[in-house]
Amino acid sequence: MQQVCIKCRKSAGDKFQTFCECGGFTEMEYDLTKVKLHDSPNPYVRFADLLPVKNLPARLPRDSRYTPVVHAKKLGNLLGMPLLYLKDETVLPTRSTKDRMAFVSLAYLWEHGVRSFCISSTGNSSTAYTNAIRLYPDMRVFVFTAESFIGRVQHAEHDQVRHFGLRNASFVEASEAAAAYAKAHGHTSETGFFNLGRREGLKIAFLEAAEQIPQPIDWYVQAVSSAMGVYGTYKGAKELLGLRRIDRLPKLIGVQQENCSPMVRAYHEGSETIQPHHIVPHPRGIADAILRGNPTKVYPYIRQIVIESGGTFVAVSEDDIREARRMVEELEGLSPCFSASTAMAGLIKQVRNKSFPVKETVFVNLTGGERTGEPAPKKITWMQRGQNGWREEKLPRPRPISANRMGAACIARNQGLDGWYAYGQKQ
């Protein structure tokens, strides 16, 4: 295998490199004549030759198994779809398909010399990274989270993680802050979609499903924000086609919530790029994991593969999402989150519009469920927007208060100061 630029074909060697000097991003290519699918129930072992890690480390999960694929007969019967299959990614450790991303990406980053890196996400990626990184005690991660997504990042408190919360920021602004912090402090900017380790990890769901579903897969449906999972899926499908493990590529359907659907709007307007009027500066909605209002950098690549596959983009309402979730829960006994249910809502909308070939084999990736257990982290360094960028929020130093006078005062540790100080008013 080798890392190459998708634009100029220049090799990146063994260093971590997201973009080439020419502006193209880096992809991992495999010599399919040397690829072997190993006899193992563990997907990280079975598909090791299709993962971007030369020496499969012991830190990849040894007890991992394929996530279930459900032949959705009841739901399919209601929709007139006899070959409807649902991938249940909610059984993964943090109840999200992003666990696959974190395990593979961390192995890839570590092997390519990265020991500290900065990230941002709407919750699932950061949660997966901050939990999986404990397998790599010599690595550290710096997490940047827009304030509205803080509650979605859930991990145990440990020294390998430093978490920054950005007041009144968008996801894109948090990503920009992560990149700036990495540059200023000598860390690696992980770059999300453009870190090939992420895309390679997310293709595993399709690699599994191609063996679990008895018919060739005609359609792949997923809710999208940056659509790195869709991109990874299509790449994985091409690799299976090259290995003659499948005989066709799936058509791709990317689904977004109507009030945050920049890709859908751009696609149906025939635009090759995201235009200013497509961008949603501060998106809100129930499908919180996919509320990315500005996918400017990634959209051209996603548009290209959706067109190549013969697929499309679909936008759905919150009512559509709630109905789809209820149907999946009641008819198939699965419990996807609203973001994952967005994919099912998009498919249902296509079927009801009578524009969909209902007899073909359809694979819907239910990418996650609601998380319980770990609370949102408490040790957060809050950042305020300043004239020269983001800066640490400084609370005014209150008057010290003794323990016997504390009463019902609200007490908070003022980061960077010693001891406890009263903060707020006495009840």
Summary of the structure (lengths in Angstrom):
residues: 427
radius of gyration: 22.3
end to end distance: 64.2
largest distance: 74.9
contacts: 1424
relative contact order: 0.13
helix: 38%
strand: 19%
